[in-house]
Amino acid sequence: MKAVTYPQPGGPEVLQLVDVVEPSITQDELLVAVEAISVEGGDIISRNSQHLQAGESLGYAAAGTILAIGSNVTGFKIGQKVATFNWRGAYAERRAVAAYNCFLFQMAWMRALLPPFRWGQAPLHGRFI
């Protein structure tokens, strides 16, 4: 799986697209195929000042499709679209994230909300949700 990481803190030039191990989920998590990310101010601060663990990806917010569901998770189904939030892991093809940090959304109202805010979002794989 591909993910964006960096070997040491710094500017955008330290970012690297690398192969990492696909995340596994716990009984309280979802595995999400990331389709869009948001570059947050906290991501930039982290990149400039904090070290990542080996294989760890940068990124707070991502949206995508549920691929797998932990055994304790209710209220979600494989194939649903979710917005996800966690301190790390958004800048990757797949993300394991606690279910309580995931929110279902309907594409119709999400598309209606996005146009005014597109300036703050970075496309992943060349497309927005």
CYANA upper distance limits for C-alpha pairs under 8 A (distance plus 0.5 A):
  1 MET  CA     19 ASP  CA      5.90
  1 MET  CA     20 VAL  CA      6.05
  1 MET  CA     21 VAL  CA      6.83
  1 MET  CA     22 GLU  CA      6.27
  1 MET  CA     92 ALA  CA      8.14
  1 MET  CA     93 GLU  CA      6.84
  1 MET  CA     94 ARG  CA      8.08
  2 LYS  CA     17 LEU  CA      6.96
  2 LYS  CA     18 VAL  CA      5.99
  2 LYS  CA     19 ASP  CA      5.16
  2 LYS  CA     20 VAL  CA      6.62
  2 LYS  CA     92 ALA  CA      6.45
  2 LYS  CA     93 GLU  CA      6.39
  3 ALA  CA     17 LEU  CA      6.08
  3 ALA  CA     18 VAL  CA      6.07
  3 ALA  CA     19 ASP  CA      6.89
  3 ALA  CA     20 VAL  CA      7.06
  3 ALA  CA     57 SER  CA      6.56
  3 ALA  CA     91 TYR  CA      6.25
  3 ALA  CA     92 ALA  CA      4.47
  3 ALA  CA     93 GLU  CA      6.83
  4 VAL  CA     15 LEU  CA      6.91
  4 VAL  CA     16 GLN  CA      5.94
  4 VAL  CA     17 LEU  CA      5.05
  4 VAL  CA     18 VAL  CA      6.82
  4 VAL  CA     57 SER  CA      6.16
  4 VAL  CA     58 LEU  CA      7.09
  4 VAL  CA     91 TYR  CA      5.93
  4 VAL  CA     92 ALA  CA      6.72
  5 THR  CA     15 LEU  CA      6.20
  5 THR  CA     16 GLN  CA      5.91
  5 THR  CA     17 LEU  CA      7.05
  5 THR  CA     18 VAL  CA      7.65
  5 THR  CA     52 LEU  CA      8.10
  5 THR  CA     55 GLY  CA      8.02
  5 THR  CA     56 GLU  CA      7.14
  5 THR  CA     57 SER  CA      5.46
  5 THR  CA     58 LEU  CA      6.46
  5 THR  CA     91 TYR  CA      8.39
  6 TYR  CA     14 VAL  CA      5.95
  6 TYR  CA     15 LEU  CA      5.28
  6 TYR  CA     16 GLN  CA      6.15
  6 TYR  CA     47 ARG  CA      8.26
  6 TYR  CA     52 LEU  CA      7.78
  7 PRO  CA     14 VAL  CA      7.44
  7 PRO  CA     15 LEU  CA      8.40
  7 PRO  CA     51 HIS  CA      8.15
  7 PRO  CA     52 LEU  CA      8.04
  8 GLN  CA     14 VAL  CA      7.44
  8 GLN  CA     50 GLN  CA      8.41
  8 GLN  CA     51 HIS  CA      6.57
  8 GLN  CA     52 LEU  CA      8.33
  9 PRO  CA     14 VAL  CA      7.67
  9 PRO  CA     46 SER  CA      8.32
  9 PRO  CA     47 ARG  CA      5.83
  9 PRO  CA     48 ASN  CA      5.29
  9 PRO  CA     49 SER  CA      5.90
  9 PRO  CA     50 GLN  CA      6.42
  9 PRO  CA     51 HIS  CA      6.66
 10 GLY  CA     14 VAL  CA      6.42
 10 GLY  CA     47 ARG  CA      6.62
 10 GLY  CA     48 ASN  CA      5.04
 10 GLY  CA     49 SER  CA      7.66
 11 GLY  CA     15 LEU  CA      8.45
 11 GLY  CA     47 ARG  CA      7.65
 11 GLY  CA     48 ASN  CA      6.66
 20 VAL  CA     55 GLY  CA      5.96
 21 VAL  CA     55 GLY  CA      7.62
 22 GLU  CA     94 ARG  CA      7.53
 23 PRO  CA     31 LEU  CA      8.25
 23 PRO  CA     94 ARG  CA      7.69
 23 PRO  CA     95 ARG  CA      7.06
 23 PRO  CA     96 ALA  CA      6.42
 24 SER  CA     31 LEU  CA      8.03
 24 SER  CA     96 ALA  CA      7.14
 25 ILE  CA     29 GLU  CA      6.01
 25 ILE  CA     30 LEU  CA      6.94
 25 ILE  CA     31 LEU  CA      6.85
 25 ILE  CA     69 ILE  CA      8.33
 25 ILE  CA     70 GLY  CA      7.01
 25 ILE  CA     96 ALA  CA      6.16
 25 ILE  CA     97 VAL  CA      8.18
 26 THR  CA     70 GLY  CA      6.41
 27 GLN  CA     69 ILE  CA      8.22
 27 GLN  CA     70 GLY  CA      4.47
 27 GLN  CA     71 SER  CA      5.30
 27 GLN  CA     72 ASN  CA      5.73
 27 GLN  CA     73 VAL  CA      7.50
 28 ASP  CA     69 ILE  CA      8.50
 28 ASP  CA     70 GLY  CA      5.73
 28 ASP  CA     71 SER  CA      7.40
 28 ASP  CA     72 ASN  CA      5.88
 28 ASP  CA     73 VAL  CA      6.06
 28 ASP  CA     98 ALA  CA      6.37
 28 ASP  CA     99 ALA  CA      6.68
 29 GLU  CA     69 ILE  CA      6.93
 29 GLU  CA     70 GLY  CA      5.73
 29 GLU  CA     73 VAL  CA      7.48
 29 GLU  CA     96 ALA  CA      6.80
 29 GLU  CA     97 VAL  CA      5.74
 29 GLU  CA     98 ALA  CA      4.67
 29 GLU  CA     99 ALA  CA      5.52
 30 LEU  CA     66 ILE  CA      7.20
 30 LEU  CA     67 LEU  CA      8.00
 30 LEU  CA     68 ALA  CA      6.29
 30 LEU  CA     69 ILE  CA      5.24
 30 LEU  CA     70 GLY  CA      6.55
 30 LEU  CA     73 VAL  CA      8.45
 30 LEU  CA     96 ALA  CA      6.11
 30 LEU  CA     97 VAL  CA      6.03
 30 LEU  CA     98 ALA  CA      6.79
 30 LEU  CA     99 ALA  CA      6.34
 31 LEU  CA     66 ILE  CA      6.42
 31 LEU  CA     67 LEU  CA      5.90
 31 LEU  CA     68 ALA  CA      5.48
 31 LEU  CA     69 ILE  CA      6.99
 31 LEU  CA     94 ARG  CA      7.28
 31 LEU  CA     95 ARG  CA      6.13
 31 LEU  CA     96 ALA  CA      5.02
 31 LEU  CA     97 VAL  CA      7.16
 32 VAL  CA     64 GLY  CA      6.45
 32 VAL  CA     65 THR  CA      5.87
 32 VAL  CA     66 ILE  CA      4.97
 32 VAL  CA     67 LEU  CA      5.94
 32 VAL  CA     68 ALA  CA      7.74
 32 VAL  CA     94 ARG  CA      5.99
 32 VAL  CA     95 ARG  CA      5.68
 32 VAL  CA     96 ALA  CA      6.90
 32 VAL  CA     97 VAL  CA      8.29
 33 ALA  CA     64 GLY  CA      5.85
 33 ALA  CA     65 THR  CA      5.71
 33 ALA  CA     66 ILE  CA      6.89
 33 ALA  CA     67 LEU  CA      6.95
 33 ALA  CA     93 GLU  CA      6.48
 33 ALA  CA     94 ARG  CA      5.03
 33 ALA  CA     95 ARG  CA      7.09
 34 VAL  CA     62 ALA  CA      6.86
 34 VAL  CA     63 ALA  CA      6.30
 34 VAL  CA     64 GLY  CA      5.01
 34 VAL  CA     65 THR  CA      7.36
 34 VAL  CA     90 ALA  CA      7.82
 34 VAL  CA     92 ALA  CA      7.31
 34 VAL  CA     93 GLU  CA      5.77
 34 VAL  CA     94 ARG  CA      5.87
 34 VAL  CA     95 ARG  CA      7.25
 35 GLU  CA     62 ALA  CA      7.94
 35 GLU  CA     63 ALA  CA      6.37
 35 GLU  CA     64 GLY  CA      5.21
 35 GLU  CA     65 THR  CA      7.98
 35 GLU  CA     93 GLU  CA      8.23
 35 GLU  CA    124 LEU  CA      6.79
 35 GLU  CA    125 HIS  CA      8.03
 35 GLU  CA    127 ARG  CA      8.36
 35 GLU  CA    128 PHE  CA      8.01
 35 GLU  CA    129 ILE  CA      7.47
 36 ALA  CA     62 ALA  CA      6.14
 36 ALA  CA     63 ALA  CA      5.77
 36 ALA  CA     64 GLY  CA      7.10
 36 ALA  CA    122 ALA  CA      7.88
 36 ALA  CA    123 PRO  CA      6.30
 36 ALA  CA    124 LEU  CA      5.72
 36 ALA  CA    127 ARG  CA      7.81
 36 ALA  CA    128 PHE  CA      6.35
 36 ALA  CA    129 ILE  CA      6.74
 37 ILE  CA     59 GLY  CA      8.27
 37 ILE  CA     61 ALA  CA      6.38
 37 ILE  CA     62 ALA  CA      4.74
 37 ILE  CA     63 ALA  CA      6.85
 37 ILE  CA     90 ALA  CA      6.94
 37 ILE  CA     91 TYR  CA      7.41
 37 ILE  CA    121 GLN  CA      7.11
 37 ILE  CA    122 ALA  CA      6.52
 37 ILE  CA    123 PRO  CA      7.00
 37 ILE  CA    124 LEU  CA      6.91
 38 SER  CA     59 GLY  CA      8.29
 38 SER  CA     60 TYR  CA      8.08
 38 SER  CA     61 ALA  CA      6.04
 38 SER  CA     62 ALA  CA      6.75
 38 SER  CA    120 GLY  CA      7.14
 38 SER  CA    121 GLN  CA      4.99
 38 SER  CA    122 ALA  CA      6.06
 38 SER  CA    123 PRO  CA      8.44
 39 VAL  CA     43 ASP  CA      6.98
 39 VAL  CA     44 ILE  CA      8.28
 39 VAL  CA     59 GLY  CA      7.60
 39 VAL  CA     60 TYR  CA      8.33
 39 VAL  CA     61 ALA  CA      8.12
 39 VAL  CA    120 GLY  CA      7.19
 39 VAL  CA    121 GLN  CA      6.41
 39 VAL  CA    122 ALA  CA      6.57
 40 GLU  CA     44 ILE  CA      7.33
 40 GLU  CA     59 GLY  CA      8.17
 40 GLU  CA     60 TYR  CA      7.54
 40 GLU  CA     61 ALA  CA      8.18
 40 GLU  CA    120 GLY  CA      8.15
 41 GLY  CA     45 ILE  CA      6.84
 42 GLY  CA     46 SER  CA      6.47
 42 GLY  CA     60 TYR  CA      8.33
 43 ASP  CA     47 ARG  CA      6.58
 43 ASP  CA     58 LEU  CA      7.28
 43 ASP  CA     59 GLY  CA      6.21
 43 ASP  CA     60 TYR  CA      7.25
 44 ILE  CA     48 ASN  CA      6.72
 45 ILE  CA     49 SER  CA      6.69
 46 SER  CA     50 GLN  CA      5.57
 46 SER  CA     51 HIS  CA      8.45
 47 ARG  CA     51 HIS  CA      8.19
 47 ARG  CA     58 LEU  CA      8.12
 52 LEU  CA     56 GLU  CA      6.36
 52 LEU  CA     57 SER  CA      7.89
 52 LEU  CA     58 LEU  CA      8.31
 56 GLU  CA     88 ARG  CA      7.83
 56 GLU  CA     89 GLY  CA      7.17
 57 SER  CA     88 ARG  CA      6.46
 57 SER  CA     89 GLY  CA      5.07
 57 SER  CA     90 ALA  CA      7.35
 57 SER  CA     91 TYR  CA      6.33
 57 SER  CA     92 ALA  CA      7.03
 58 LEU  CA     88 ARG  CA      5.61
 58 LEU  CA     89 GLY  CA      5.92
 58 LEU  CA     90 ALA  CA      6.79
 58 LEU  CA     91 TYR  CA      6.11
 59 GLY  CA     86 ASN  CA      8.34
 59 GLY  CA     87 TRP  CA      7.26
 59 GLY  CA     88 ARG  CA      5.49
 59 GLY  CA     89 GLY  CA      5.92
 59 GLY  CA     90 ALA  CA      4.81
 59 GLY  CA     91 TYR  CA      5.81
 60 TYR  CA     85 PHE  CA      6.08
 60 TYR  CA     86 ASN  CA      5.66
 60 TYR  CA     87 TRP  CA      5.52
 60 TYR  CA     88 ARG  CA      5.98
 60 TYR  CA     89 GLY  CA      7.40
 60 TYR  CA     90 ALA  CA      6.17
 61 ALA  CA     83 ALA  CA      7.88
 61 ALA  CA     84 THR  CA      6.24
 61 ALA  CA     85 PHE  CA      5.23
 61 ALA  CA     86 ASN  CA      7.23
 61 ALA  CA     90 ALA  CA      6.34
 62 ALA  CA     83 ALA  CA      6.42
 62 ALA  CA     84 THR  CA      5.76
 62 ALA  CA     85 PHE  CA      7.16
 62 ALA  CA     90 ALA  CA      5.79
 62 ALA  CA     91 TYR  CA      8.37
 63 ALA  CA     81 LYS  CA      7.72
 63 ALA  CA     82 VAL  CA      6.08
 63 ALA  CA     83 ALA  CA      4.74
 63 ALA  CA     84 THR  CA      6.30
 63 ALA  CA    129 ILE  CA      8.34
 64 GLY  CA     81 LYS  CA      5.98
 64 GLY  CA     82 VAL  CA      6.14
 64 GLY  CA     83 ALA  CA      7.17
 65 THR  CA     78 ILE  CA      8.12
 65 THR  CA     79 GLY  CA      6.02
 65 THR  CA     80 GLN  CA      6.06
 65 THR  CA     81 LYS  CA      5.07
 65 THR  CA     82 VAL  CA      6.76
 66 ILE  CA     77 LYS  CA      7.64
 66 ILE  CA     78 ILE  CA      5.52
 66 ILE  CA     79 GLY  CA      5.62
 66 ILE  CA     80 GLN  CA      6.10
 66 ILE  CA     81 LYS  CA      6.96
 66 ILE  CA     82 VAL  CA      7.63
 67 LEU  CA     78 ILE  CA      5.99
 67 LEU  CA     79 GLY  CA      6.92
 68 ALA  CA     78 ILE  CA      6.61
 69 ILE  CA     73 VAL  CA      7.00
 69 ILE  CA     76 PHE  CA      8.12
 69 ILE  CA     77 LYS  CA      8.00
 69 ILE  CA     78 ILE  CA      7.57
 73 VAL  CA     99 ALA  CA      7.19
 76 PHE  CA     80 GLN  CA      7.66
 76 PHE  CA    104 LEU  CA      8.47
 80 GLN  CA    104 LEU  CA      7.75
 81 LYS  CA    104 LEU  CA      6.55
 81 LYS  CA    105 PHE  CA      6.77
 81 LYS  CA    106 GLN  CA      8.11
 82 VAL  CA    102 CYS  CA      6.59
 82 VAL  CA    103 PHE  CA      5.73
 82 VAL  CA    104 LEU  CA      4.97
 82 VAL  CA    105 PHE  CA      6.39
 83 ALA  CA    102 CYS  CA      6.12
 83 ALA  CA    103 PHE  CA      5.69
 83 ALA  CA    104 LEU  CA      6.99
 83 ALA  CA    105 PHE  CA      7.68
 84 THR  CA     97 VAL  CA      7.65
 84 THR  CA    101 ASN  CA      6.26
 84 THR  CA    102 CYS  CA      4.99
 84 THR  CA    103 PHE  CA      7.03
 85 PHE  CA     97 VAL  CA      8.09
 85 PHE  CA    101 ASN  CA      5.85
 85 PHE  CA    102 CYS  CA      7.08
 86 ASN  CA     90 ALA  CA      8.28
 86 ASN  CA     97 VAL  CA      7.30
 86 ASN  CA    101 ASN  CA      7.30
 89 GLY  CA     95 ARG  CA      6.45
 89 GLY  CA     96 ALA  CA      8.29
 90 ALA  CA     94 ARG  CA      8.47
 90 ALA  CA     95 ARG  CA      6.97
 97 VAL  CA    101 ASN  CA      7.30
 97 VAL  CA    102 CYS  CA      7.96
 98 ALA  CA    102 CYS  CA      7.56
105 PHE  CA    109 TRP  CA      8.41
105 PHE  CA    110 MET  CA      7.28
106 GLN  CA    110 MET  CA      6.62
107 MET  CA    111 ARG  CA      6.39
108 ALA  CA    112 ALA  CA      6.97
109 TRP  CA    113 LEU  CA      6.82
110 MET  CA    114 LEU  CA      6.73
111 ARG  CA    115 PRO  CA      7.65
111 ARG  CA    129 ILE  CA      7.92
113 LEU  CA    117 PHE  CA      7.96
114 LEU  CA    118 ARG  CA      6.44
117 PHE  CA    121 GLN  CA      7.86
122 ALA  CA    128 PHE  CA      8.40
123 PRO  CA    127 ARG  CA      5.67
123 PRO  CA    128 PHE  CA      5.91
124 LEU  CA    128 PHE  CA      7.79
